[in-house]
Amino acid sequence: MTSRDILFGKHGVDATIEAWYQLATWTMVCTAFPVFLALISGISAPYGRYSRAGWGFFINPRLAWMTQELPALFAFTYFILFFGRPGILEQPFSSRSVLAAAFCAHYSYRALAYPRMIRGGKPTPLSVWAMSLMFCVWNGFLQGWTFARHMPNDIPVWRPRIAAGLMLWLFGFVNVMRADSILTNLRKPGETCYKIPSGGMFEYVSAGNYTSEILEWTGFALAAGNLPAFAFAFFTFCNLAPRGHHHHLWYLGKFKDVYPKQRKAVMPYIW
């Protein structure tokens, strides 16, 4: 057995990372529904309109978004570059390459572009920032190792399932950015009152930003066709859908007589 076998072989670093990867995958699958139950029961993360004391000192919202989201991008690219099979750059139109670019596009936007859009905004409690940071590291590792070691590099993007998933991802991603723009421009400079958002997905649901992100990662999972991507999409739904439900109830209470009656919470025409 060579030194390379010891370092990267079955009983070396690869095997250890693979064991952690399997544990991380099933942990995300198994914890998603309990998170849904906890949030739908009324537990709300103390940020934004629900901000309250007792969750640690507060962090500037721009700094919080940048520092909690960047680790997902760093972890993802690290495992692809240093542990990945060759070919992801040589075959730019394989599903592996395009989906890797999609993942990086989302987190580049979230960490680098979105914080610059924030105007004012309530600060983020340390505990909420820490939980978001932990999830981004967890998911960056999970998706990065999947793309590095488990996804083939010779499957073209024009296969029906992959093409459909990528179109859904793109639809969701574009609407995430549109929803963020609508929300950040909802108030004029100096205004502090809450307003009813409109346009884009907000014409159909109260949580247009959350619905768009759920659609985005559902499309990603459909195109990727593997358990870690499904776990991410499932966890995203279980984390964001209950928040959207409570947003909807908040809007109905805040704007009793003027809130659009046809608008649902997170699933157009359904919920």
PASEBA-1860 file (N, C-alpha, C; in nm, 3 decimals):
! residues 271
1> MTSRDILF> 0.085/-0.119/0.000/0.000/0.000/0.000/0.089/0.125/0.000 ~ 0.065/0.214/-0.094/0.143/0.336/-0.106/0.093/0.442/-0.008 ~ 0.175/0.547/0.005/0.134/0.658/0.091/0.005/0.723/0.041 ~ -0.013/0.726/-0.092/-0.137/0.783/-0.148/-0.256/0.698/-0.109 ~ -0.239/0.564/-0.109/-0.348/0.476/-0.069/-0.387/0.502/0.077 ~ -0.285/0.525/0.160/-0.313/0.549/0.301/-0.388/0.682/0.318 ~ -0.345/0.783/0.240/-0.405/0.916/0.256/-0.543/0.925/0.191 ~ -0.557/0.869/0.072/-0.679/0.888/-0.003/-0.756/0.759/-0.029
9> GKHGVDAT> -0.709/0.648/0.023/-0.773/0.521/-0.007/-0.893/0.493/0.081 ~ -0.932/0.368/0.079/-1.054/0.325/0.149/-1.049/0.356/0.297 ~ -0.930/0.341/0.359/-0.918/0.362/0.502/-0.856/0.497/0.537 ~ -0.847/0.587/0.438/-0.786/0.717/0.461/-0.888/0.829/0.472 ~ -0.845/0.946/0.426/-0.927/1.066/0.439/-1.060/1.051/0.368 ~ -1.058/0.994/0.247/-1.181/0.980/0.169/-1.286/0.901/0.245 ~ -1.245/0.792/0.306/-1.340/0.708/0.378/-1.399/0.782/0.497 ~ -1.317/0.861/0.565/-1.365/0.938/0.679/-1.465/1.043/0.635
17> IEAWYQLA> -1.431/1.115/0.529/-1.523/1.217/0.477/-1.651/1.154/0.428 ~ -1.640/1.039/0.362/-1.759/0.970/0.312/-1.851/0.932/0.427 ~ -1.795/0.887/0.537/-1.877/0.851/0.653/-1.950/0.973/0.708 ~ -1.881/1.083/0.720/-1.944/1.207/0.766/-2.049/1.255/0.665 ~ -2.021/1.235/0.540/-2.115/1.274/0.433/-2.246/1.196/0.444 ~ -2.237/1.066/0.465/-2.358/0.986/0.480/-2.437/1.030/0.603 ~ -2.366/1.055/0.712/-2.432/1.101/0.834/-2.499/1.236/0.811 ~ -2.429/1.328/0.744/-2.484/1.462/0.717/-2.608/1.455/0.629
25> TWTMVCTA> -2.606/1.364/0.532/-2.721/1.350/0.442/-2.845/1.305/0.518 ~ -2.833/1.198/0.593/-2.949/1.143/0.662/-2.993/1.232/0.778 ~ -2.900/1.306/0.837/-2.938/1.401/0.941/-3.025/1.511/0.882 ~ -2.991/1.558/0.763/-3.073/1.662/0.700/-3.211/1.608/0.664 ~ -3.216/1.487/0.615/-3.346/1.426/0.582/-3.432/1.411/0.706 ~ -3.372/1.360/0.813/-3.449/1.324/0.934/-3.486/1.444/1.020 ~ -3.411/1.553/1.010/-3.443/1.669/1.093/-3.537/1.768/1.024 ~ -3.557/1.753/0.894/-3.638/1.851/0.820/-3.781/1.858/0.873
33> FPVFLALI> -3.847/1.743/0.889/-3.987/1.744/0.931/-4.004/1.792/1.075 ~ -3.918/1.751/1.170/-3.927/1.812/1.303/-3.912/1.963/1.302 ~ -3.826/2.015/1.214/-3.813/2.160/1.200/-3.944/2.219/1.152 ~ -4.008/2.153/1.056/-4.138/2.198/1.006/-4.241/2.204/1.118 ~ -4.247/2.098/1.197/-4.345/2.093/1.306/-4.319/2.202/1.409 ~ -4.192/2.224/1.441/-4.159/2.327/1.540/-4.198/2.465/1.490 ~ -4.169/2.493/1.364/-4.198/2.626/1.310/-4.347/2.647/1.286 ~ -4.415/2.546/1.237/-4.558/2.562/1.209/-4.638/2.578/1.338
41> SGISAPYG> -4.583/2.527/1.449/-4.651/2.538/1.577/-4.646/2.679/1.634 ~ -4.563/2.764/1.577/-4.560/2.902/1.621/-4.425/2.954/1.663 ~ -4.323/2.869/1.667/-4.188/2.917/1.699/-4.137/3.001/1.583 ~ -4.096/3.121/1.608/-4.049/3.209/1.501/-3.907/3.254/1.530 ~ -3.825/3.254/1.426/-3.688/3.304/1.440/-3.694/3.454/1.467 ~ -3.619/3.502/1.564/-3.631/3.643/1.606/-3.553/3.739/1.518 ~ -3.593/3.752/1.392/-3.531/3.850/1.307/-3.639/3.915/1.222 ~ -3.605/4.027/1.157/-3.703/4.099/1.078/-3.817/4.149/1.164
49> RYSRAGWG> -3.939/4.129/1.118/-4.056/4.177/1.191/-4.078/4.105/1.323 ~ -4.010/3.990/1.340/-4.025/3.913/1.464/-3.908/3.935/1.559 ~ -3.826/4.035/1.530/-3.705/4.058/1.610/-3.740/4.086/1.756 ~ -3.662/4.027/1.847/-3.684/4.046/1.990/-3.555/4.015/2.065 ~ -3.549/4.065/2.186/-3.430/4.047/2.268/-3.422/3.906/2.323 ~ -3.304/3.870/2.374/-3.286/3.741/2.440/-3.221/3.635/2.354 ~ -3.178/3.672/2.231/-3.117/3.575/2.140/-2.974/3.612/2.105 ~ -2.908/3.686/2.194/-2.771/3.725/2.169/-2.762/3.866/2.115
57> FFINPRLA> -2.640/3.918/2.111/-2.624/4.055/2.060/-2.652/4.057/1.910 ~ -2.674/4.177/1.859/-2.720/4.192/1.721/-2.605/4.224/1.626 ~ -2.618/4.174/1.503/-2.517/4.192/1.400/-2.578/4.272/1.286 ~ -2.501/4.361/1.229/-2.546/4.437/1.113/-2.600/4.342/1.006 ~ -2.719/4.369/0.949/-2.779/4.272/0.857/-2.696/4.243/0.732 ~ -2.629/4.344/0.681/-2.544/4.321/0.563/-2.429/4.227/0.596 ~ -2.364/4.254/0.708/-2.253/4.169/0.752/-2.302/4.028/0.782 ~ -2.419/4.017/0.845/-2.474/3.885/0.879/-2.500/3.803/0.755
65> WMTQELPA> -2.566/3.861/0.655/-2.596/3.786/0.533/-2.469/3.742/0.463 ~ -2.373/3.831/0.452/-2.250/3.797/0.380/-2.174/3.685/0.449 ~ -2.155/3.698/0.579/-2.072/3.601/0.651/-2.141/3.467/0.674 ~ -2.274/3.464/0.676/-2.341/3.336/0.695/-2.357/3.259/0.565 ~ -2.361/3.328/0.452/-2.384/3.262/0.323/-2.254/3.222/0.252 ~ -2.148/3.300/0.269/-2.023/3.271/0.199/-1.967/3.132/0.228 ~ -1.978/3.079/0.352/-1.922/2.946/0.377/-1.982/2.836/0.290 ~ -2.108/2.849/0.250/-2.167/2.749/0.161/-2.093/2.748/0.028
73> LFAFTYFI> -2.064/2.866/-0.024/-1.991/2.878/-0.150/-1.848/2.827/-0.135 ~ -1.782/2.863/-0.027/-1.644/2.820/-0.004/-1.634/2.669/0.013 ~ -1.722/2.612/0.096/-1.717/2.467/0.120/-1.745/2.390/-0.008 ~ -1.845/2.434/-0.083/-1.883/2.367/-0.207/-1.766/2.365/-0.306 ~ -1.708/2.482/-0.329/-1.599/2.488/-0.427/-1.473/2.419/-0.376 ~ -1.449/2.422/-0.245/-1.332/2.357/-0.189/-1.332/2.207/-0.220 ~ -1.444/2.141/-0.192/-1.448/1.996/-0.212/-1.444/1.959/-0.360 ~ -1.501/2.041/-0.445/-1.493/2.013/-0.588/-1.350/2.029/-0.638
81> LFFGRPGI> -1.283/2.135/-0.596/-1.148/2.163/-0.647/-1.043/2.069/-0.592 ~ -1.055/2.030/-0.464/-0.948/1.953/-0.401/-0.979/1.805/-0.385 ~ -1.104/1.765/-0.403/-1.139/1.625/-0.389/-1.215/1.572/-0.510 ~ -1.250/1.659/-0.603/-1.336/1.621/-0.714/-1.266/1.544/-0.823 ~ -1.342/1.463/-0.893/-1.290/1.398/-1.012/-1.270/1.502/-1.120 ~ -1.173/1.485/-1.208/-1.151/1.584/-1.314/-1.266/1.585/-1.413 ~ -1.282/1.696/-1.483/-1.381/1.701/-1.588/-1.486/1.809/-1.573 ~ -1.502/1.865/-1.451/-1.610/1.960/-1.431/-1.588/2.087/-1.512
89> LEQPFSSR> -1.463/2.123/-1.538/-1.434/2.239/-1.621/-1.419/2.201/-1.767 ~ -1.376/2.077/-1.793/-1.355/2.033/-1.930/-1.487/2.006/-2.003 ~ -1.594/1.977/-1.927/-1.724/1.949/-1.989/-1.826/2.047/-1.933 ~ -1.824/2.172/-1.979/-1.908/2.277/-1.920/-2.058/2.257/-1.941 ~ -2.097/2.169/-2.035/-2.240/2.150/-2.061/-2.292/2.018/-2.005 ~ -2.214/1.954/-1.919/-2.266/1.838/-1.849/-2.356/1.887/-1.736 ~ -2.447/1.801/-1.691/-2.538/1.842/-1.584/-2.461/1.874/-1.456 ~ -2.353/1.801/-1.432/-2.271/1.827/-1.314/-2.214/1.968/-1.316
97> SVLAAAFC> -2.161/2.009/-1.429/-2.100/2.142/-1.439/-2.204/2.252/-1.430 ~ -2.316/2.235/-1.499/-2.419/2.340/-1.501/-2.484/2.354/-1.364 ~ -2.510/2.243/-1.297/-2.570/2.250/-1.164/-2.473/2.307/-1.062 ~ -2.344/2.277/-1.077/-2.244/2.338/-0.988/-2.243/2.489/-1.007 ~ -2.253/2.533/-1.132/-2.258/2.677/-1.160/-2.385/2.739/-1.101 ~ -2.496/2.663/-1.107/-2.622/2.713/-1.052/-2.612/2.733/-0.901 ~ -2.554/2.635/-0.832/-2.537/2.646/-0.688/-2.449/2.767/-0.653 ~ -2.339/2.783/-0.725/-2.248/2.894/-0.699/-2.313/3.028/-0.731
105> AHYSYRAL> -2.397/3.031/-0.835/-2.465/3.155/-0.872/-2.557/3.201/-0.759 ~ -2.632/3.107/-0.701/-2.723/3.144/-0.592/-2.648/3.199/-0.473 ~ -2.544/3.130/-0.429/-2.475/3.172/-0.308/-2.385/3.292/-0.331 ~ -2.339/3.313/-0.454/-2.267/3.436/-0.485/-2.363/3.555/-0.476 ~ -2.484/3.535/-0.527/-2.584/3.641/-0.517/-2.620/3.668/-0.372 ~ -2.646/3.562/-0.296/-2.689/3.578/-0.156/-2.580/3.643/-0.069 ~ -2.455/3.608/-0.093/-2.347/3.656/-0.007/-2.289/3.789/-0.053 ~ -2.290/3.816/-0.184/-2.220/3.932/-0.235/-2.311/4.041/-0.291
113> AYPRMIRG> -2.420/4.002/-0.356/-2.508/4.101/-0.418/-2.622/4.142/-0.325 ~ -2.689/4.044/-0.265/-2.805/4.076/-0.182/-2.774/4.169/-0.065 ~ -2.663/4.148/0.008/-2.635/4.240/0.119/-2.625/4.385/0.076 ~ -2.580/4.411/-0.046/-2.568/4.548/-0.095/-2.705/4.609/-0.126 ~ -2.806/4.522/-0.144/-2.942/4.570/-0.171/-3.014/4.615/-0.044 ~ -2.971/4.564/0.070/-3.041/4.591/0.195/-3.031/4.738/0.230 ~ -3.146/4.799/0.254/-3.150/4.939/0.295/-3.210/4.945/0.435 ~ -3.127/4.985/0.531/-3.174/4.981/0.669/-3.176/4.836/0.714
121> GKPTPLSV> -3.294/4.786/0.743/-3.306/4.646/0.784/-3.273/4.628/0.930 ~ -3.349/4.541/0.995/-3.325/4.516/1.136/-3.206/4.423/1.154 ~ -3.126/4.446/1.257/-3.007/4.362/1.278/-3.045/4.218/1.310 ~ -2.949/4.129/1.288/-2.969/3.985/1.307/-2.911/3.941/1.441 ~ -2.991/3.871/1.523/-2.936/3.820/1.650/-2.825/3.719/1.625 ~ -2.729/3.716/1.715/-2.614/3.626/1.701/-2.658/3.481/1.686 ~ -2.758/3.437/1.762/-2.800/3.297/1.757/-2.857/3.261/1.620 ~ -2.934/3.351/1.561/-2.990/3.325/1.428/-2.879/3.321/1.325
129> WAMSLMFC> -2.784/3.414/1.335/-2.669/3.413/1.244/-2.591/3.283/1.257 ~ -2.568/3.237/1.379/-2.490/3.116/1.402/-2.560/2.993/1.344 ~ -2.692/2.984/1.360/-2.766/2.871/1.304/-2.762/2.873/1.152 ~ -2.775/2.991/1.092/-2.767/3.002/0.946/-2.628/2.966/0.896 ~ -2.526/3.011/0.969/-2.388/2.978/0.933/-2.365/2.828/0.937 ~ -2.411/2.763/1.043/-2.394/2.618/1.056/-2.463/2.544/0.943 ~ -2.582/2.588/0.906/-2.652/2.520/0.796/-2.578/2.538/0.665 ~ -2.526/2.658/0.640/-2.455/2.682/0.514/-2.328/2.599/0.505
137> VWNGFLQG> -2.255/2.585/0.615/-2.136/2.499/0.615/-2.177/2.354/0.591 ~ -2.279/2.310/0.662/-2.332/2.174/0.649/-2.373/2.145/0.506 ~ -2.453/2.233/0.448/-2.504/2.209/0.314/-2.396/2.227/0.208 ~ -2.304/2.322/0.229/-2.195/2.338/0.134/-2.109/2.213/0.126 ~ -2.080/2.154/0.242/-2.007/2.028/0.245/-2.086/1.917/0.177 ~ -2.214/1.908/0.208/-2.298/1.801/0.156/-2.307/1.804/0.004 ~ -2.339/1.920/-0.049/-2.351/1.931/-0.195/-2.213/1.926/-0.261 ~ -2.112/1.984/-0.197/-1.978/1.983/-0.256/-1.921/1.843/-0.270
145> WTFARHMP> -1.938/1.760/-0.165/-1.887/1.623/-0.172/-1.967/1.540/-0.273 ~ -2.096/1.568/-0.283/-2.178/1.499/-0.384/-2.126/1.528/-0.523 ~ -2.102/1.656/-0.551/-2.054/1.693/-0.685/-1.912/1.647/-0.708 ~ -1.833/1.641/-0.601/-1.694/1.600/-0.616/-1.681/1.451/-0.643 ~ -1.762/1.367/-0.575/-1.739/1.224/-0.576/-1.854/1.138/-0.626 ~ -1.975/1.190/-0.627/-2.088/1.102/-0.655/-2.164/1.133/-0.784 ~ -2.140/1.248/-0.843/-2.214/1.283/-0.965/-2.130/1.252/-1.088 ~ -2.188/1.181/-1.185/-2.115/1.157/-1.310/-2.099/1.286/-1.388
153> NDIPVWRP> -1.998/1.288/-1.473/-1.968/1.411/-1.547/-2.001/1.401/-1.695 ~ -2.067/1.293/-1.734/-2.093/1.271/-1.877/-2.241/1.272/-1.911 ~ -2.326/1.327/-1.820/-2.470/1.333/-1.848/-2.504/1.472/-1.900 ~ -2.556/1.483/-2.023/-2.584/1.616/-2.080/-2.707/1.681/-2.017 ~ -2.712/1.811/-2.027/-2.821/1.886/-1.962/-2.953/1.873/-2.037 ~ -2.952/1.824/-2.162/-3.076/1.823/-2.239/-3.162/1.700/-2.216 ~ -3.123/1.612/-2.125/-3.215/1.505/-2.087/-3.340/1.566/-2.024 ~ -3.459/1.513/-2.052/-3.583/1.579/-2.010/-3.591/1.614/-1.862
161> RIAAGLML> -3.557/1.519/-1.774/-3.567/1.547/-1.631/-3.472/1.659/-1.590 ~ -3.350/1.655/-1.643/-3.250/1.755/-1.606/-3.287/1.891/-1.662 ~ -3.332/1.894/-1.787/-3.371/2.020/-1.849/-3.490/2.082/-1.776 ~ -3.588/1.999/-1.740/-3.705/2.049/-1.667/-3.664/2.104/-1.531 ~ -3.576/2.032/-1.462/-3.529/2.078/-1.332/-3.454/2.209/-1.341 ~ -3.369/2.222/-1.442/-3.292/2.346/-1.458/-3.382/2.464/-1.493 ~ -3.487/2.440/-1.572/-3.579/2.548/-1.603/-3.654/2.592/-1.478 ~ -3.693/2.494/-1.394/-3.759/2.529/-1.268/-3.663/2.603/-1.176
169> WLFGFVNV> -3.537/2.557/-1.172/-3.436/2.628/-1.091/-3.422/2.772/-1.137 ~ -3.410/2.792/-1.268/-3.392/2.927/-1.322/-3.513/3.014/-1.291 ~ -3.632/2.958/-1.306/-3.754/3.032/-1.274/-3.752/3.076/-1.127 ~ -3.717/2.983/-1.039/-3.711/3.016/-0.897/-3.605/3.119/-0.867 ~ -3.487/3.104/-0.926/-3.376/3.196/-0.898/-3.409/3.338/-0.944 ~ -3.463/3.349/-1.064/-3.501/3.482/-1.114/-3.605/3.546/-1.023 ~ -3.701/3.466/-0.977/-3.805/3.521/-0.890/-3.756/3.547/-0.748 ~ -3.654/3.475/-0.703/-3.590/3.510/-0.576/-3.534/3.652/-0.585
177> MRADSILT> -3.460/3.679/-0.691/-3.401/3.812/-0.708/-3.509/3.918/-0.726 ~ -3.614/3.884/-0.798/-3.723/3.981/-0.817/-3.794/4.009/-0.685 ~ -3.819/3.903/-0.607/-3.885/3.921/-0.477/-3.800/4.006/-0.384 ~ -3.669/3.982/-0.383/-3.581/4.063/-0.300/-3.586/4.209/-0.341 ~ -3.588/4.234/-0.471/-3.595/4.371/-0.520/-3.726/4.438/-0.479 ~ -3.836/4.363/-0.489/-3.967/4.418/-0.450/-3.967/4.455/-0.302 ~ -3.916/4.365/-0.219/-3.918/4.389/-0.075/-3.825/4.502/-0.034 ~ -3.706/4.508/-0.093/-3.611/4.612/-0.052/-3.652/4.750/-0.103
185> NLRKPGET> -3.737/4.755/-0.204/-3.784/4.883/-0.257/-3.927/4.914/-0.216 ~ -3.979/4.839/-0.122/-4.119/4.856/-0.083/-4.142/4.989/-0.011 ~ -4.043/5.031/0.067/-4.055/5.157/0.140/-3.970/5.265/0.074 ~ -4.018/5.386/0.079/-3.940/5.499/0.034/-3.840/5.537/0.144 ~ -3.732/5.605/0.108/-3.634/5.646/0.211/-3.700/5.721/0.326 ~ -3.672/5.676/0.447/-3.728/5.740/0.565/-3.854/5.675/0.617 ~ -3.919/5.593/0.536/-4.042/5.527/0.580/-4.009/5.407/0.668 ~ -4.093/5.383/0.766/-4.075/5.269/0.857/-4.198/5.180/0.864
193> CYKIPSGG> -4.308/5.223/0.804/-4.432/5.146/0.812/-4.426/5.024/0.720 ~ -4.503/4.922/0.754/-4.512/4.802/0.671/-4.612/4.825/0.558 ~ -4.581/4.767/0.442/-4.667/4.778/0.325/-4.693/4.641/0.266 ~ -4.794/4.632/0.183/-4.829/4.506/0.116/-4.746/4.494/-0.011 ~ -4.661/4.392/-0.023/-4.584/4.376/-0.147/-4.673/4.330/-0.262 ~ -4.635/4.366/-0.381/-4.710/4.324/-0.500/-4.612/4.304/-0.615 ~ -4.657/4.227/-0.715/-4.572/4.198/-0.828/-4.502/4.064/-0.814 ~ -4.470/4.001/-0.925/-4.402/3.872/-0.921/-4.483/3.767/-0.849
201> MFEYVSAG> -4.417/3.685/-0.771/-4.485/3.579/-0.696/-4.574/3.634/-0.586 ~ -4.554/3.761/-0.549/-4.637/3.820/-0.445/-4.781/3.840/-0.492 ~ -4.806/3.829/-0.619/-4.943/3.835/-0.668/-5.021/3.709/-0.629 ~ -4.950/3.602/-0.598/-5.013/3.474/-0.569/-4.998/3.428/-0.425 ~ -4.887/3.467/-0.361/-4.860/3.421/-0.225/-4.803/3.537/-0.143 ~ -4.822/3.527/-0.011/-4.769/3.630/0.078/-4.617/3.623/0.089 ~ -4.562/3.502/0.081/-4.418/3.482/0.093/-4.357/3.452/-0.044 ~ -4.364/3.551/-0.132/-4.312/3.529/-0.267/-4.165/3.497/-0.271
209> NYTSEILE> -4.089/3.552/-0.178/-3.946/3.522/-0.171/-3.922/3.378/-0.129 ~ -3.998/3.329/-0.030/-3.981/3.192/0.017/-4.029/3.091/-0.088 ~ -4.143/3.120/-0.149/-4.195/3.030/-0.253/-4.095/3.018/-0.367 ~ -4.035/3.128/-0.406/-3.938/3.126/-0.516/-3.816/3.042/-0.481 ~ -3.769/3.052/-0.357/-3.653/2.972/-0.318/-3.687/2.825/-0.307 ~ -3.807/2.793/-0.262/-3.851/2.653/-0.258/-3.854/2.596/-0.400 ~ -3.909/2.673/-0.494/-3.913/2.627/-0.633/-3.772/2.612/-0.690 ~ -3.685/2.704/-0.655/-3.547/2.700/-0.705/-3.479/2.570/-0.666
217> WTGFALAA> -3.483/2.534/-0.538/-3.411/2.415/-0.494/-3.486/2.287/-0.524 ~ -3.617/2.296/-0.547/-3.690/2.179/-0.596/-3.644/2.147/-0.738 ~ -3.628/2.249/-0.820/-3.576/2.228/-0.955/-3.434/2.175/-0.953 ~ -3.353/2.227/-0.863/-3.215/2.179/-0.848/-3.214/2.030/-0.813 ~ -3.299/1.990/-0.719/-3.305/1.849/-0.679/-3.354/1.761/-0.792 ~ -3.454/1.809/-0.868/-3.505/1.733/-0.981/-3.396/1.710/-1.085 ~ -3.319/1.813/-1.114/-3.213/1.801/-1.214/-3.097/1.716/-1.163 ~ -3.062/1.732/-1.035/-2.948/1.656/-0.980/-2.982/1.509/-0.964
225> GNLPAFAF> -3.103/1.479/-0.920/-3.146/1.341/-0.908/-3.073/1.260/-0.804 ~ -3.036/1.322/-0.692/-2.969/1.247/-0.586/-3.027/1.285/-0.450 ~ -2.999/1.203/-0.350/-3.056/1.222/-0.217/-3.010/1.351/-0.149 ~ -2.882/1.387/-0.151/-2.844/1.513/-0.086/-2.915/1.635/-0.142 ~ -2.933/1.641/-0.274/-3.005/1.754/-0.333/-3.152/1.752/-0.290 ~ -3.211/1.632/-0.285/-3.348/1.620/-0.235/-3.356/1.663/-0.089 ~ -3.258/1.622/-0.008/-3.257/1.659/0.134/-3.253/1.811/0.149 ~ -3.173/1.877/0.068/-3.164/2.023/0.071/-3.297/2.086/0.034
233> AFFTFCNL> -3.359/2.038/-0.074/-3.487/2.094/-0.116/-3.595/2.070/-0.011 ~ -3.597/1.951/0.047/-3.695/1.917/0.150/-3.676/2.003/0.274 ~ -3.551/2.020/0.315/-3.522/2.103/0.433/-3.560/2.248/0.405 ~ -3.534/2.294/0.283/-3.571/2.431/0.247/-3.721/2.451/0.260 ~ -3.799/2.354/0.210/-3.945/2.364/0.223/-3.987/2.364/0.370 ~ -3.933/2.271/0.447/-3.972/2.258/0.587/-3.931/2.379/0.671 ~ -3.827/2.448/0.628/-3.780/2.566/0.700/-3.856/2.692/0.657 ~ -3.884/2.706/0.528/-3.941/2.830/0.478/-4.093/2.830/0.471
241> APRGHHHH> -4.153/2.716/0.441/-4.300/2.714/0.426/-4.372/2.756/0.554 ~ -4.333/2.705/0.672/-4.402/2.753/0.794/-4.382/2.902/0.818 ~ -4.264/2.954/0.784/-4.241/3.097/0.800/-4.334/3.176/0.707 ~ -4.350/3.125/0.585/-4.442/3.189/0.492/-4.585/3.185/0.542 ~ -4.623/3.074/0.604/-4.757/3.061/0.662/-4.780/3.167/0.770 ~ -4.682/3.187/0.857/-4.697/3.287/0.963/-4.691/3.429/0.907 ~ -4.612/3.450/0.801/-4.615/3.580/0.734/-4.755/3.610/0.684 ~ -4.817/3.510/0.625/-4.952/3.526/0.569/-5.050/3.564/0.679
249> LWYLGKFK> -5.044/3.495/0.790/-5.133/3.527/0.902/-5.106/3.668/0.954 ~ -4.980/3.706/0.957/-4.943/3.841/1.002/-5.002/3.946/0.910 ~ -4.990/3.926/0.779/-5.046/4.021/0.683/-5.199/4.030/0.697 ~ -5.263/3.915/0.714/-5.409/3.914/0.727/-5.452/3.992/0.851 ~ -5.374/3.980/0.959/-5.406/4.054/1.080/-5.374/4.202/1.069 ~ -5.266/4.234/1.001/-5.220/4.373/0.990/-5.306/4.453/0.893 ~ -5.345/4.389/0.783/-5.422/4.459/0.678/-5.556/4.388/0.656 ~ -5.638/4.384/0.759/-5.759/4.302/0.762/-5.851/4.325/0.643
257> DVYPKQRK> -5.878/4.448/0.611/-5.981/4.478/0.511/-5.927/4.502/0.371 ~ -5.796/4.515/0.358/-5.740/4.552/0.228/-5.648/4.446/0.169 ~ -5.616/4.343/0.248/-5.523/4.243/0.196/-5.591/4.159/0.088 ~ -5.523/4.131/-0.024/-5.585/4.057/-0.136/-5.642/3.922/-0.090 ~ -5.770/3.900/-0.114/-5.837/3.780/-0.066/-5.790/3.654/-0.137 ~ -5.747/3.667/-0.263/-5.709/3.550/-0.341/-5.568/3.502/-0.309 ~ -5.492/3.580/-0.236/-5.352/3.549/-0.211/-5.340/3.439/-0.104 ~ -5.259/3.337/-0.134/-5.233/3.228/-0.039/-5.103/3.254/0.036
265> AVMPYIW> -5.059/3.156/0.115/-4.938/3.175/0.196/-4.812/3.144/0.117 ~ -4.793/3.018/0.077/-4.670/2.977/0.009/-4.693/2.895/-0.118 ~ -4.812/2.839/-0.135/-4.841/2.757/-0.252/-4.960/2.818/-0.326 ~ -4.936/2.877/-0.444/-5.044/2.945/-0.516/-5.168/2.858/-0.529 ~ -5.284/2.917/-0.497/-5.416/2.854/-0.509/-5.440/2.738/-0.412 ~ -5.340/2.698/-0.334/-5.355/2.579/-0.249/-5.340/2.614/-0.101 ~ -5.224/2.670/-0.062/-5.197/2.697/0.080/-5.130/2.832/0.098
END
